[in-house]
Amino acid sequence: MTPLGWLGLAFVIGGIFFTTVAVIGVIRLPDLYTRAHAAGTADTLGTILTLVGVAIVGTETVPRLKVVLLVVFMLLTNPTAVHAIARAAYDQGIEPWTTEGNEG
């Protein structure tokens, strides 16, 4: 495997790691706002790292351009969608989780 192939593999493994962290965060965190934060940051980073790894390993120019466009699309839409969901939840009166009153 070439050094460029190893670099692409490292990006893909990093992307898988951050996507796994996002999934664990969405499952384990206590409320919508913290789950949205996990989905908005770690998932975006994981997806972008994976796409960059695919772009590095790819050999043709047109698929690389498509992957770069996907990265730009993810950078613009994923955080915006998470913000819109969190804002809608706040406008509906969904309270954030606190440690006060949650002791069992």
C-alpha positions as a Markdown table, in Angstrom:
| # | Residue | x | y | z |
|---|---|---|---|---|
| 1 | Met | 0.0 | 0.0 | 0.0 |
| 2 | Thr | 1.3 | 3.5 | -0.9 |
| 3 | Pro | 1.8 | 6.2 | 1.7 |
| 4 | Leu | -1.2 | 8.0 | 0.2 |
| 5 | Gly | -3.3 | 4.9 | 0.7 |
| 6 | Trp | -2.2 | 4.7 | 4.4 |
| 7 | Leu | -3.1 | 8.4 | 4.8 |
| 8 | Gly | -6.6 | 7.8 | 3.4 |
| 9 | Leu | -7.0 | 4.8 | 5.6 |
| 10 | Ala | -6.0 | 6.9 | 8.7 |
| 11 | Phe | -8.7 | 9.5 | 7.7 |
| 12 | Val | -11.3 | 6.8 | 7.3 |
| 13 | Ile | -10.5 | 5.2 | 10.7 |
| 14 | Gly | -10.6 | 8.6 | 12.3 |
| 15 | Gly | -14.0 | 9.2 | 10.7 |
| 16 | Ile | -15.3 | 5.9 | 12.0 |
| 17 | Phe | -14.0 | 6.7 | 15.5 |
| 18 | Phe | -15.8 | 10.1 | 15.6 |
| 19 | Thr | -19.0 | 8.7 | 14.1 |
| 20 | Thr | -19.0 | 6.0 | 16.8 |
| 21 | Val | -18.5 | 8.6 | 19.5 |
| 22 | Ala | -21.5 | 10.5 | 18.0 |
| 23 | Val | -23.7 | 7.4 | 18.1 |
| 24 | Ile | -22.7 | 6.7 | 21.7 |
| 25 | Gly | -23.4 | 10.3 | 22.6 |
| 26 | Val | -26.8 | 10.2 | 21.0 |
| 27 | Ile | -27.6 | 7.0 | 22.9 |
| 28 | Arg | -26.1 | 7.9 | 26.3 |
| 29 | Leu | -26.6 | 11.6 | 26.8 |
| 30 | Pro | -29.6 | 12.7 | 28.9 |
| 31 | Asp | -31.6 | 15.3 | 26.9 |
| 32 | Leu | -32.2 | 16.6 | 23.4 |
| 33 | Tyr | -29.8 | 19.5 | 23.6 |
| 34 | Thr | -26.8 | 17.4 | 24.6 |
| 35 | Arg | -27.7 | 14.8 | 22.0 |
| 36 | Ala | -28.0 | 17.4 | 19.4 |
| 37 | His | -24.5 | 18.7 | 20.3 |
| 38 | Ala | -23.1 | 15.1 | 19.9 |
| 39 | Ala | -24.9 | 14.7 | 16.6 |
| 40 | Gly | -23.9 | 18.1 | 15.3 |
| 41 | Thr | -20.2 | 18.0 | 16.1 |
| 42 | Ala | -18.9 | 14.5 | 16.3 |
| 43 | Asp | -21.1 | 13.2 | 13.4 |
| 44 | Thr | -20.1 | 16.0 | 11.2 |
| 45 | Leu | -16.4 | 15.6 | 11.9 |
| 46 | Gly | -16.7 | 11.8 | 11.4 |
| 47 | Thr | -18.5 | 12.1 | 8.1 |
| 48 | Ile | -16.0 | 14.7 | 6.8 |
| 49 | Leu | -13.0 | 12.7 | 7.8 |
| 50 | Thr | -14.4 | 9.6 | 6.1 |
| 51 | Leu | -15.1 | 11.6 | 2.9 |
| 52 | Val | -11.6 | 13.1 | 2.9 |
| 53 | Gly | -10.1 | 9.6 | 3.3 |
| 54 | Val | -12.2 | 8.5 | 0.3 |
| 55 | Ala | -11.1 | 11.5 | -1.7 |
| 56 | Ile | -7.4 | 10.8 | -1.0 |
| 57 | Val | -7.7 | 7.2 | -2.0 |
| 58 | Gly | -9.8 | 7.9 | -5.1 |
| 59 | Thr | -7.9 | 8.0 | -8.4 |
| 60 | Glu | -10.3 | 9.9 | -10.7 |
| 61 | Thr | -10.7 | 13.7 | -10.7 |
| 62 | Val | -14.5 | 13.8 | -11.1 |
| 63 | Pro | -15.3 | 11.6 | -8.0 |
| 64 | Arg | -12.8 | 13.6 | -6.0 |
| 65 | Leu | -14.7 | 16.8 | -7.0 |
| 66 | Lys | -17.9 | 15.2 | -5.9 |
| 67 | Val | -16.5 | 14.2 | -2.6 |
| 68 | Val | -15.2 | 17.8 | -2.0 |
| 69 | Leu | -18.7 | 19.1 | -2.9 |
| 70 | Leu | -20.2 | 16.6 | -0.4 |
| 71 | Val | -17.8 | 17.8 | 2.3 |
| 72 | Val | -18.9 | 21.4 | 1.7 |
| 73 | Phe | -22.5 | 20.4 | 1.7 |
| 74 | Met | -22.0 | 18.6 | 5.1 |
| 75 | Leu | -20.3 | 21.6 | 6.6 |
| 76 | Leu | -23.2 | 23.8 | 5.6 |
| 77 | Thr | -26.2 | 21.6 | 6.2 |
| 78 | Asn | -25.5 | 19.4 | 9.2 |
| 79 | Pro | -24.8 | 22.1 | 11.8 |
| 80 | Thr | -27.6 | 24.2 | 10.4 |
| 81 | Ala | -30.1 | 21.3 | 10.7 |
| 82 | Val | -29.0 | 20.5 | 14.3 |
| 83 | His | -29.3 | 24.2 | 15.2 |
| 84 | Ala | -32.8 | 24.3 | 13.7 |
| 85 | Ile | -33.9 | 21.2 | 15.7 |
| 86 | Ala | -32.5 | 22.6 | 18.9 |
| 87 | Arg | -34.1 | 26.0 | 18.4 |
| 88 | Ala | -37.5 | 24.4 | 17.6 |
| 89 | Ala | -37.2 | 22.4 | 20.8 |
| 90 | Tyr | -36.4 | 25.5 | 22.8 |
| 91 | Asp | -39.3 | 27.4 | 21.2 |
| 92 | Gln | -41.6 | 24.5 | 22.2 |
| 93 | Gly | -40.5 | 24.8 | 25.8 |
| 94 | Ile | -38.5 | 21.7 | 26.2 |
| 95 | Glu | -36.4 | 22.2 | 29.2 |
| 96 | Pro | -32.7 | 21.2 | 29.3 |
| 97 | Trp | -31.7 | 18.5 | 31.7 |
| 98 | Thr | -30.2 | 19.6 | 35.0 |
| 99 | Thr | -28.9 | 17.8 | 38.0 |
| 100 | Glu | -31.2 | 19.7 | 40.3 |
| 101 | Gly | -34.2 | 17.5 | 41.3 |
| 102 | Asn | -32.9 | 14.5 | 39.4 |
| 103 | Glu | -31.2 | 12.8 | 42.4 |
| 104 | Gly | -32.8 | 9.5 | 43.1 |
